[in-house]
């Protein structure tokens, strides 16, 4: 993936070379369920901050050129912010789906519970439920990682056009907790990243494992009280992890909002 800040406009390629779809374009509306980074967006809109990017463009191009976008840099923050909000809302819906499905399965477990022949080991038969849980859990990890990477692409806009770019949120985090943290990141946000990064690295570990090696492997357990619990890879409680990751994401976004809002407002 190429993502560069430049003053040179280039000829559109990729999807723009394909014929447009036949028919009328449909205007659609969808509600905004979550307002992400409200303090930062208010600070940007209350100042001339975007003016320093006039004449610059962000060029985004996928590795094999299928998707090619060119965005005026002074407007990029609006596009990135909208994408972050869409990903966040999707992550919220995904967590709600995980909670609802695990709750439903736990509630019906006593009636559906069987046992393995000749043993007393509990047995439970499924149709599509475990596939739905795998889908939702994998989607939650992808959406959170993608949302944070979207923010990493926005970081250069916040300090100014001469600032460095970060290849991913993991790249940003690694540099912030290192011996020479980048000046592009406010000090209080660096402190939050150093002190509250455990959830992110756990989320990244599991996401990378699922993406590159295996899928979500369930280990179902009947608790001593007779309840149904969902573990992945034998020891990791899926529901607790999902909630931990969402809580960590919310805390990180709040710290980002406060730190960069103060920087933009004080510039």
N, C-alpha and C positions, 0 to 999 in steps of 0.2 A: 504494500500500500504506500503510495506517494502522497505526502501532505506537506506542501511547501508554501511559504509566503513569498510573493514575488510582485514586481511592478509590471511584469510583461504578461499581456494577455495572449493566449494561444488559441489555435483553431480547435473547435470542439471535435472530439472523436468518440469512440465507444458507442453508447446507446443512442447518441444523436445521429449516427449514420444509419440507424434503422428507420424504416418507414413508420410514420405515426399510426396509431390504431385508428381504424375506421369508426365513425360515429361521433356523437356529441360528447364533449367533456362534461361530466357531472359535477356540479358544485355541491360539496357536502360540508356539514357542520358536525362537530363533536364537542361535548362539554369538557372544560378544563377542571379536572378533579383535584389536582394537587398543584400548589404554587411553590415551585422549588426556588431556592436562593432569592427570596423576596427582597431582602435588604440590599444585596449586591445589584440586582436589576434596578432597583429604585435609585441607587447611587450612580449607576452608569447613566441612566436616563436624565438625572438631574445635573449632569456635567457635560462638558465637551469632550469627554474621554474618547469616543470613537473617531473624533476628527483627526487624531494623529495617524490613523490608518487610511486616510483618504489617499487614493492612488495606488493602494496595494490590493492584491488579490490572493485569496487562498485557492491553490490548485489541489484538487483531490482526485486521485486516479488509482484504480485497483491494479493489482500486479499484472494482469493480462489485458487491461484496458477496457473491460466490458463497461465499467461505470466511470464516467469522467465528469467532474463538476468544477465550476469556476464561480467563486463567490466573492463579491466585494468585501474586503477585510473589515471595513467599518460596520458591516451588517452581519458579520459571521456570528457574533455573540447571540443574536436573536435566533438563528437557525440551530446553533448548538444547544441553546437553552430549551428550545421547543423539543428537540430530540431527547434531551435529558428528562424532561417532564413526561414525555410519552413512555420512555423506558421505565421510569419510576412507577407510573400508574400501572403498567403491565406487570411489574414486579409485585406490587401490592395485590393485584388481582390473583397472581399466581400463588402467593402465600395464603390468601384467603381460600383458594381452591385446595391447597394442601391441607389446611386446617379442617375444612369442611369434609373432605374425603376421609381423612384419618379418623375424625370424630364419628362419622357415619359407620365406618367399618368397625370401630371399637364398640359402638352401641349395639350393632347386630352380631358381634362375635359370639356371645353366649348361645344364640340360637343357631348359628351356622357352624359352630365348632364340632368337629368330628375327631377321630383318632386313627392312627396308623394300625392296621390289622396286626394282631398278636402283641402289640405294645400299648402303652398308655400315652405315647407321644401325641400331643395335640396336632390336628390337621385341619387345614382350611383351604377350600377351593375358591378360585377367583375366575372371573371372565376378563374384563378389561381394566379392573381397578388398579392393579399394580403397574400396568403400563401407563395409566393416567398419572400415578404418583411419580413414576420415573420421569415422564415428560415434564411435569410441573417442577420437580426439584431441579432437573437439568436446566430448564428455562429460567428459573430463579437465579441460578449461578451465572448463566450467560447474560441476563439482563443487568444484573448488578455490576458485573465486570465491564460490560459494554458502556453502561452509564458513566462509570468512573473513568474509562478511557476517553469518553466524549469530553469529560471535564478536563482531562490532561491536554486535549487538543485546544482547549480554550485558554489554558494558562498563559500562553504567549500573548494573547490579546490583553490580559489583565495588567501585566507590568508595562508593556509597550512593544513596538515593532522590532526593536533591537534585542529583545530578550531571546533566550534559547527556547527551542522546542523540545518537548518530551515525547518519546515514542509511545509511552503508555503510562497508566497510573502507577503500575508496578515500578517503572523506571523512575517516576517522580518520587515515589515512596522510598525507594532504595537510596536515592541521592539525599533525601531529607533526613534519613536516619544515619547517614554516613558522617565522616569526619569533616567534610566540607560542604555543608548544605547550601543549596542554591539561593541566591538573593531574590529570585523571582517569587519565592514562597514566603509569606509573612511569618515572623518568628513564632507567634502563638499557634499558627497552624502546624508548623514544624514540630512544636512540642506535643500537640495532639497526636500527630502521626507517630511520633516516637513512643508515646505512652499508651496508645490505643490502636496498635496495628495488628494485634494477634488475630482478630476476626478476619481481617483482610487476607492474611497469608494462609489461614485455614481454608477460606473460601477459594482462594486461587489454587491451592494444592488439589482440592477435590475437583474443581472445574477442569484443571489441566489433565488430571487422571481420567476423567470421564471423556474429555475431548480427544485424547490421544491414545488411550489404551483400552479401557473397558467402559461399560455402561454402569448404571446404578444397580449394585447387587444388594438385594434385601436380605436381612436376617430378622425374621419375625420372632418375637418373644412373648410368651404368656407370663405376665408378672406374677409374683407370689399372691397378689390379690385377685388374680384371674383376668386381668385386663390385657388388651392387645397393644403391643408397642412395636414401632418400626425402626429398626436399626439398619444402617448401611455399612457394608464392609465390616460386619461383625460387632463393632464396638461404638459406632457413631450414631447417636440418636438423631434421626432425620428431622423430626419436628423441632427439637431443641436447637439444632444447627440452623435451620431455616429462620427461626426467630432471632437467634444470635446474630446472624448475618444481616438481617433487616435492621435490628437495633444498632449494629455497628455502622451500617450505611447511613442511617438517620443522624447519628451523632457526628459522623464525618461531614455530611452535608451541612449541618448546622455550624460546625467549626469553619468550614470553607466560606459559608455565607457571611459570618461575622468578621472573619479575618480580611477577606478581600473587599468587603463593603467599607471597612475602615480605611483600607489603603486607597481605594478609589476616591472616597469622600475627602480624604486628607491630601490628595495630590494637588 
